[in-house]
Structure formats: C-alpha cells, structure tokens
Amino acid sequence: MSDNTITGFLSDIELGKNHAISVAKEVLADGKENVTVNLSRTPIMPERMESPKRGHIFFTVTGFVNYLKKNKTDNTLVLADVSDCRIVAVLDDKAKDGFEMIYLKPERHPEFVLLSQMLDQRMPLPQFAELAKRNRRRLGATEDEGRDFAITMQQITISSKVTACIGSGKTNTNGVMCTTEVKSGTPRTEEVELPDTITATVPLYIQRPERTFTIDLTVIASQTEARIMADAPELEVLKHQEMTFILEEVVEGLGEVVEASVGRVSHNCWAYNN
C-alpha cells in the first residue's frame, strides 16, 4: 500500500540526485478534482574531474628524454631500478599534492627472448638441440661455430640411445654416449664431446648494442635420459651494466644537472604516535 502522506513523499528524496515534481489535475465525471503528484529522480552529472596523474611508459631513451626536458622541475629525481629493468623519473620529488612518475622500460630484444628459452632450466637433449638450431646465428664466437654446435646437437638427437658420460678430452668435462643402428642391424656406440661453454652475442634490448656473454653447459645424467643445463651467471651483471649505460645516456640527453642514480623509488606513509 503506497504512503500518500507528505512524510512518505519526502522519504523518496535521495541525496546526490536531481528531483523533479510534476503535478497533474484531472476533473472527474462527478465534478471532483483528482490531483496527481509525481516525483522523478535523475543522477546529478558531476563537474569535470581533475586529470589523472601522469604515469607514461617510454620504450626508448629519446622519447623519455624529450618528455622530461619539457616537464621536469628543479626537484626531478631519476632512478635506475636494475632488478625491474626500468628507469623511473619523479617529476617533482618534493610535491605536496602527490607524485607523478614517468617510466623508461626498454623492451627485450626478440633474439634475446628466444635465447633466454635455453637458460636456467634442465631440459631433454632434443629440446635443447631444437633451441640451439634456432639460435645458431647467435651462438659461438663465429657463425660457423654456432652452426657446428647446432649440427652436433642434431646428430645426438637422432641416436636411438643417449647416455651421459665424462668427456675424454683434455678440456671438456661434458660428453654423451650415442648408440645408433647401422644397416647391418648392429648397434654402433660412439662418444660425442660437448663444449663446457659457448659464447652468445645478442642485444638485450631493442635499439641497444649487442652484448657477448658466456653460457656454461652441463650434461646431467638420470636413470632414464640425459639432460642439459645452460647457465649464464654473468648475464645479470650485463643487465646491470646496460641499465647503468642507459641512465648515463638519459643524464647526458637532459643536458642539465638532475638528481640521478641507481635505486628504487619508494614512498611510505608517516608513522604517528598514538
């Protein structure tokens, strides 16, 4: 049952909305008047809100530097966050109404992305051989060395049986015993030595120069198969150096003195005594 009292009518009024009251009068057949009051509600359209804070992400040093030249302040802070592979610029590190941060995050080069699939995991020899073939132009001190390495890995994978062994050479510790079937049906077993290390040359990021580093190879034997582990410990050092080089280019590109270093931007809430 509807509430026709004034109190009931006013209870429908809501904060934050526009209200319109319409009154209609109708004369009935008996001469009486019927008055109808309607209340309609529409949301209040907010006034134009302030623009959101800037958080642009640039992929090249040139774009990052050009934007900072136009928008930096006397309190601009630039920090190279090596672990996250990005450079962060706080436009005004002493701002009282919030901080705006601009980012330079170089994109990893596709060739480095492909090469990274070989690293830091134990994988069956056939899987590693396939990746070695796809990365042959980036492996070895010369293109011939990378191709020969890929061919050696392919020869191993076509064997009917592969087991790990210690290399018999003076310098290699990695080796595999390959058993293949010849036409006569007699198995033939031969030892194939794998290098302990192989170099890789690849740009880490787009529009950045190539970097050369060493990949350590270890053949690991199990009861059922031989796997290979590829490690590149110095790669993390190269990443750190690359971000440092990029930071130096940013500072040089700005052409003016700015607060710049290796570090991470962090803002914490004030702690008050209760």
C-alpha positions as a Markdown table, in Angstrom:
| # | Residue | x | y | z |
|---|---|---|---|---|
| 1 | Met | 0.0 | 0.0 | 0.0 |
| 2 | Ser | 1.5 | 3.3 | -1.0 |
| 3 | Asp | 2.1 | 6.1 | 1.5 |
| 4 | Asn | 0.3 | 9.2 | 0.4 |
| 5 | Thr | 1.4 | 11.4 | 3.3 |
| 6 | Ile | 3.9 | 14.2 | 3.0 |
| 7 | Thr | 6.4 | 12.3 | 5.1 |
| 8 | Gly | 6.1 | 9.3 | 2.8 |
| 9 | Phe | 6.5 | 11.5 | -0.3 |
| 10 | Leu | 9.6 | 13.2 | 1.1 |
| 11 | Ser | 11.2 | 9.8 | 2.0 |
| 12 | Asp | 11.7 | 9.1 | -1.6 |
| 13 | Ile | 14.1 | 12.1 | -2.0 |
| 14 | Glu | 17.7 | 10.9 | -2.3 |
| 15 | Leu | 21.0 | 12.8 | -1.8 |
| 16 | Gly | 23.1 | 13.1 | -4.9 |
| 17 | Lys | 20.2 | 13.2 | -7.4 |
| 18 | Asn | 18.1 | 15.8 | -9.2 |
| 19 | His | 14.4 | 15.7 | -8.3 |
| 20 | Ala | 11.5 | 16.9 | -10.4 |
| 21 | Ile | 8.0 | 17.2 | -9.1 |
| 22 | Ser | 5.1 | 17.2 | -11.6 |
| 23 | Val | 1.5 | 18.0 | -10.7 |
| 24 | Ala | -1.4 | 16.9 | -12.8 |
| 25 | Lys | -5.1 | 17.8 | -12.1 |
| 26 | Glu | -8.0 | 15.8 | -13.6 |
| 27 | Val | -11.7 | 16.7 | -13.4 |
| 28 | Leu | -13.7 | 13.5 | -12.8 |
| 29 | Ala | -17.2 | 12.8 | -14.1 |
| 30 | Asp | -18.8 | 13.7 | -10.8 |
| 31 | Gly | -17.1 | 17.1 | -10.8 |
| 32 | Lys | -14.5 | 16.2 | -8.3 |
| 33 | Glu | -10.9 | 17.0 | -9.0 |
| 34 | Asn | -8.1 | 14.3 | -8.9 |
| 35 | Val | -4.7 | 15.8 | -8.3 |
| 36 | Thr | -1.6 | 13.5 | -9.0 |
| 37 | Val | 1.8 | 14.5 | -7.8 |
| 38 | Asn | 4.8 | 12.6 | -9.3 |
| 39 | Leu | 8.4 | 12.6 | -8.2 |
| 40 | Ser | 11.2 | 11.8 | -10.7 |
| 41 | Arg | 14.9 | 11.3 | -9.9 |
| 42 | Thr | 17.9 | 11.7 | -12.2 |
| 43 | Pro | 21.5 | 11.4 | -11.3 |
| 44 | Ile | 23.4 | 14.6 | -10.9 |
| 45 | Met | 26.1 | 14.8 | -13.5 |
| 46 | Pro | 29.5 | 15.5 | -11.8 |
| 47 | Glu | 31.5 | 18.5 | -12.6 |
| 48 | Arg | 34.6 | 17.9 | -14.7 |
| 49 | Met | 37.1 | 15.9 | -12.6 |
| 50 | Glu | 40.7 | 16.7 | -12.3 |
| 51 | Ser | 43.1 | 15.0 | -14.8 |
| 52 | Pro | 44.6 | 11.7 | -13.5 |
| 53 | Lys | 48.3 | 11.8 | -12.6 |
| 54 | Arg | 50.8 | 11.0 | -15.3 |
| 55 | Gly | 52.4 | 7.6 | -15.5 |
| 56 | His | 53.6 | 7.3 | -19.1 |
| 57 | Ile | 55.8 | 4.5 | -20.1 |
| 58 | Phe | 58.5 | 5.1 | -22.8 |
| 59 | Phe | 60.4 | 2.3 | -24.6 |
| 60 | Thr | 63.3 | 4.4 | -26.0 |
| 61 | Val | 65.8 | 6.8 | -24.4 |
| 62 | Thr | 65.0 | 9.5 | -26.9 |
| 63 | Gly | 61.3 | 9.7 | -26.2 |
| 64 | Phe | 61.9 | 9.5 | -22.4 |
| 65 | Val | 64.5 | 12.4 | -22.5 |
| 66 | Asn | 62.4 | 14.6 | -24.8 |
| 67 | Tyr | 59.4 | 14.3 | -22.5 |
| 68 | Leu | 61.5 | 15.0 | -19.3 |
| 69 | Lys | 63.0 | 18.1 | -21.0 |
| 70 | Lys | 59.6 | 19.6 | -21.3 |
| 71 | Asn | 58.1 | 18.6 | -17.9 |
| 72 | Lys | 61.0 | 18.3 | -15.4 |
| 73 | Thr | 61.3 | 20.5 | -12.4 |
| 74 | Asp | 64.1 | 21.6 | -10.1 |
| 75 | Asn | 63.2 | 18.6 | -7.9 |
| 76 | Thr | 63.1 | 15.9 | -10.6 |
| 77 | Leu | 64.6 | 12.6 | -9.5 |
| 78 | Val | 65.7 | 9.9 | -11.9 |
| 79 | Leu | 66.5 | 6.4 | -10.5 |
| 80 | Ala | 67.5 | 3.2 | -12.5 |
| 81 | Asp | 65.7 | 0.2 | -11.0 |
| 82 | Val | 68.1 | -2.5 | -12.2 |
| 83 | Ser | 66.2 | -5.5 | -10.8 |
| 84 | Asp | 63.0 | -4.4 | -12.6 |
| 85 | Cys | 64.9 | -3.3 | -15.7 |
| 86 | Arg | 63.4 | 0.2 | -15.8 |
| 87 | Ile | 64.2 | 3.8 | -15.1 |
| 88 | Val | 61.8 | 5.9 | -13.1 |
| 89 | Ala | 61.6 | 9.7 | -13.1 |
| 90 | Val | 59.7 | 11.5 | -10.3 |
| 91 | Leu | 58.8 | 14.8 | -11.9 |
| 92 | Asp | 58.7 | 16.7 | -8.6 |
| 93 | Asp | 60.1 | 14.7 | -5.6 |
| 94 | Lys | 59.0 | 17.4 | -3.2 |
| 95 | Ala | 55.4 | 17.8 | -4.4 |
| 96 | Lys | 52.9 | 18.2 | -1.7 |
| 97 | Asp | 49.8 | 17.1 | -3.7 |
| 98 | Gly | 51.1 | 13.7 | -4.9 |
| 99 | Phe | 53.9 | 12.4 | -7.1 |
| 100 | Glu | 53.8 | 11.9 | -10.8 |
| 101 | Met | 56.3 | 9.3 | -12.2 |
| 102 | Ile | 57.4 | 8.6 | -15.7 |
| 103 | Tyr | 58.9 | 5.3 | -16.8 |
| 104 | Leu | 61.5 | 4.2 | -19.3 |
| 105 | Lys | 61.2 | 0.4 | -19.7 |
| 106 | Pro | 63.3 | -0.9 | -22.6 |
| 107 | Glu | 61.7 | -3.8 | -24.4 |
| 108 | Arg | 63.6 | -7.0 | -24.6 |
| 109 | His | 65.0 | -7.8 | -28.0 |
| 110 | Pro | 63.2 | -10.7 | -29.7 |
| 111 | Glu | 66.5 | -12.5 | -30.3 |
| 112 | Phe | 67.4 | -12.3 | -26.6 |
| 113 | Val | 63.9 | -13.6 | -25.7 |
| 114 | Leu | 64.5 | -16.6 | -27.9 |
| 115 | Leu | 67.9 | -17.2 | -26.5 |
| 116 | Ser | 66.6 | -17.0 | -22.9 |
| 117 | Gln | 64.5 | -20.1 | -23.5 |
| 118 | Met | 67.7 | -22.1 | -23.4 |
| 119 | Leu | 68.8 | -20.7 | -20.0 |
| 120 | Asp | 68.3 | -21.7 | -16.3 |
| 121 | Gln | 66.5 | -24.9 | -16.7 |
| 122 | Arg | 67.2 | -28.6 | -17.2 |
| 123 | Met | 65.8 | -29.8 | -20.5 |
| 124 | Pro | 66.0 | -33.0 | -22.5 |
| 125 | Leu | 68.7 | -33.0 | -25.2 |
| 126 | Pro | 66.2 | -33.0 | -28.1 |
| 127 | Gln | 64.5 | -29.9 | -26.8 |
| 128 | Phe | 67.9 | -28.2 | -26.2 |
| 129 | Ala | 69.0 | -29.2 | -29.7 |
| 130 | Glu | 66.0 | -27.6 | -31.3 |
| 131 | Leu | 66.7 | -24.3 | -29.4 |
| 132 | Ala | 70.4 | -24.5 | -30.4 |
| 133 | Lys | 69.3 | -24.8 | -34.0 |
| 134 | Arg | 67.0 | -21.8 | -33.8 |
| 135 | Asn | 69.8 | -19.7 | -32.0 |
| 136 | Arg | 72.7 | -20.9 | -34.2 |
| 137 | Arg | 73.4 | -17.4 | -35.5 |
| 138 | Arg | 73.8 | -16.0 | -32.0 |
| 139 | Leu | 75.8 | -18.9 | -30.5 |
| 140 | Gly | 79.6 | -19.2 | -30.8 |
| 141 | Ala | 82.4 | -16.7 | -31.4 |
| 142 | Thr | 81.8 | -17.1 | -35.1 |
| 143 | Glu | 78.7 | -18.1 | -37.2 |
| 144 | Asp | 80.5 | -21.3 | -38.2 |
| 145 | Glu | 81.0 | -22.3 | -34.6 |
| 146 | Gly | 77.3 | -21.8 | -33.8 |
| 147 | Arg | 76.3 | -23.8 | -36.8 |
| 148 | Asp | 78.7 | -26.6 | -35.9 |
| 149 | Phe | 77.3 | -26.7 | -32.4 |
| 150 | Ala | 73.8 | -26.9 | -33.7 |
| 151 | Ile | 74.7 | -29.8 | -36.1 |
| 152 | Thr | 76.4 | -31.7 | -33.3 |
| 153 | Met | 73.3 | -31.4 | -31.1 |
| 154 | Gln | 71.1 | -32.6 | -34.0 |
| 155 | Gln | 73.3 | -35.6 | -34.5 |
| 156 | Ile | 72.9 | -36.6 | -30.9 |
| 157 | Thr | 69.1 | -36.4 | -31.0 |
| 158 | Ile | 68.8 | -38.8 | -33.9 |
| 159 | Ser | 70.6 | -41.5 | -31.9 |
| 160 | Ser | 68.4 | -44.4 | -30.6 |
| 161 | Lys | 70.0 | -44.2 | -27.2 |
| 162 | Val | 71.9 | -41.4 | -25.5 |
| 163 | Thr | 73.6 | -41.6 | -22.1 |
| 164 | Ala | 75.8 | -39.0 | -20.3 |
| 165 | Cys | 79.5 | -39.6 | -19.7 |
| 166 | Ile | 82.6 | -37.6 | -18.8 |
| 167 | Gly | 84.3 | -36.0 | -21.8 |
| 168 | Ser | 87.6 | -37.8 | -22.7 |
| 169 | Gly | 89.3 | -34.6 | -24.0 |
| 170 | Lys | 91.8 | -32.5 | -22.0 |
| 171 | Thr | 89.5 | -29.6 | -21.7 |
| 172 | Asn | 85.9 | -30.9 | -21.8 |
| 173 | Thr | 84.0 | -32.5 | -18.9 |
| 174 | Asn | 80.8 | -33.0 | -20.8 |
| 175 | Gly | 80.1 | -36.0 | -23.0 |
| 176 | Val | 77.4 | -38.3 | -24.2 |
| 177 | Met | 77.5 | -41.8 | -25.5 |
| 178 | Cys | 75.4 | -42.2 | -28.7 |
| 179 | Thr | 74.1 | -45.5 | -29.8 |
| 180 | Thr | 72.8 | -45.7 | -33.4 |
| 181 | Glu | 71.6 | -48.6 | -35.6 |
| 182 | Val | 73.5 | -49.2 | -38.8 |
| 183 | Lys | 72.2 | -51.0 | -41.9 |
| 184 | Ser | 73.5 | -54.4 | -40.8 |
| 185 | Gly | 71.4 | -54.1 | -37.6 |
| 186 | Thr | 74.5 | -53.9 | -35.4 |
| 187 | Pro | 74.4 | -51.1 | -32.8 |
| 188 | Arg | 77.3 | -48.7 | -33.0 |
| 189 | Thr | 78.3 | -46.6 | -30.0 |
| 190 | Glu | 80.5 | -43.6 | -30.1 |
| 191 | Glu | 81.4 | -40.8 | -27.7 |
| 192 | Val | 80.5 | -37.2 | -28.6 |
| 193 | Glu | 82.1 | -34.5 | -26.6 |
| 194 | Leu | 80.2 | -31.3 | -25.9 |
| 195 | Pro | 81.8 | -28.0 | -25.0 |
| 196 | Asp | 81.8 | -26.9 | -21.4 |
| 197 | Thr | 81.0 | -23.3 | -22.5 |
| 198 | Ile | 79.8 | -21.5 | -25.6 |
| 199 | Thr | 79.6 | -17.7 | -26.1 |
| 200 | Ala | 76.4 | -15.9 | -27.1 |
| 201 | Thr | 76.2 | -12.5 | -28.8 |
| 202 | Val | 72.8 | -10.7 | -28.8 |
| 203 | Pro | 71.3 | -7.3 | -28.0 |
| 204 | Leu | 69.5 | -7.4 | -24.6 |
| 205 | Tyr | 67.0 | -4.7 | -25.5 |
| 206 | Ile | 65.6 | -3.1 | -28.7 |
| 207 | Gln | 67.8 | -0.3 | -30.2 |
| 208 | Arg | 70.7 | -1.3 | -27.9 |
| 209 | Pro | 74.1 | -2.6 | -29.0 |
| 210 | Glu | 74.9 | -6.4 | -28.9 |
| 211 | Arg | 76.4 | -7.9 | -25.7 |
| 212 | Thr | 78.6 | -11.0 | -25.5 |
| 213 | Phe | 78.4 | -13.4 | -22.6 |
| 214 | Thr | 79.4 | -17.0 | -21.8 |
| 215 | Ile | 76.9 | -19.9 | -21.4 |
| 216 | Asp | 78.0 | -22.7 | -19.1 |
| 217 | Leu | 76.8 | -26.2 | -20.3 |
| 218 | Thr | 76.4 | -29.2 | -18.0 |
| 219 | Val | 75.2 | -32.6 | -19.1 |
| 220 | Ile | 73.2 | -34.3 | -16.3 |
| 221 | Ala | 72.5 | -38.0 | -16.2 |
| 222 | Ser | 69.4 | -39.6 | -14.9 |
| 223 | Gln | 68.1 | -43.2 | -14.9 |
| 224 | Thr | 66.1 | -42.7 | -18.0 |
| 225 | Glu | 67.7 | -39.9 | -20.0 |
| 226 | Ala | 70.4 | -37.3 | -20.3 |
| 227 | Arg | 69.5 | -33.7 | -19.8 |
| 228 | Ile | 71.5 | -30.5 | -20.3 |
| 229 | Met | 71.7 | -27.4 | -18.2 |
| 230 | Ala | 72.7 | -24.0 | -19.6 |
| 231 | Asp | 73.6 | -21.2 | -17.1 |
| 232 | Ala | 74.8 | -17.6 | -17.8 |
| 233 | Pro | 75.8 | -16.2 | -14.4 |
| 234 | Glu | 77.4 | -13.0 | -16.0 |
| 235 | Leu | 74.1 | -12.1 | -17.7 |
| 236 | Glu | 72.7 | -10.4 | -14.6 |
| 237 | Val | 75.9 | -8.3 | -14.4 |
| 238 | Leu | 75.4 | -7.3 | -18.1 |
| 239 | Lys | 71.8 | -6.3 | -17.4 |
| 240 | His | 73.0 | -4.1 | -14.5 |
| 241 | Gln | 75.7 | -2.5 | -16.7 |
| 242 | Glu | 73.2 | -2.0 | -19.6 |
| 243 | Met | 70.8 | -0.1 | -17.3 |
| 244 | Thr | 73.7 | 2.0 | -16.0 |
| 245 | Phe | 74.6 | 2.9 | -19.6 |
| 246 | Ile | 71.0 | 3.8 | -20.3 |
| 247 | Leu | 70.9 | 6.0 | -17.2 |
| 248 | Glu | 74.1 | 7.8 | -18.3 |
| 249 | Glu | 72.5 | 8.4 | -21.7 |
| 250 | Val | 69.4 | 9.9 | -20.1 |
| 251 | Val | 71.5 | 12.3 | -17.9 |
| 252 | Glu | 73.6 | 13.3 | -20.9 |
| 253 | Gly | 70.5 | 13.8 | -23.1 |
| 254 | Leu | 68.9 | 16.1 | -20.5 |
| 255 | Gly | 71.9 | 18.3 | -20.7 |
| 256 | Glu | 71.4 | 19.7 | -17.2 |
| 257 | Val | 72.1 | 18.7 | -13.7 |
| 258 | Val | 69.5 | 16.3 | -12.4 |
| 259 | Glu | 69.4 | 14.0 | -9.3 |
| 260 | Ala | 70.1 | 10.6 | -10.9 |
| 261 | Ser | 71.4 | 7.3 | -9.5 |
| 262 | Val | 70.8 | 3.6 | -9.3 |
| 263 | Gly | 68.0 | 2.8 | -6.9 |
| 264 | Arg | 64.2 | 2.3 | -6.5 |
| 265 | Val | 61.6 | 4.9 | -5.9 |
| 266 | Ser | 59.7 | 4.3 | -2.6 |
| 267 | His | 57.1 | 6.4 | -0.8 |
| 268 | Asn | 55.9 | 5.4 | 2.7 |
| 269 | Cys | 53.2 | 6.7 | 5.0 |
| 270 | Trp | 54.1 | 8.8 | 8.0 |
| 271 | Ala | 54.1 | 7.0 | 11.4 |
| 272 | Tyr | 52.4 | 8.9 | 14.2 |
| 273 | Asn | 52.5 | 8.2 | 17.9 |
| 274 | Asn | 49.1 | 7.2 | 19.3 |
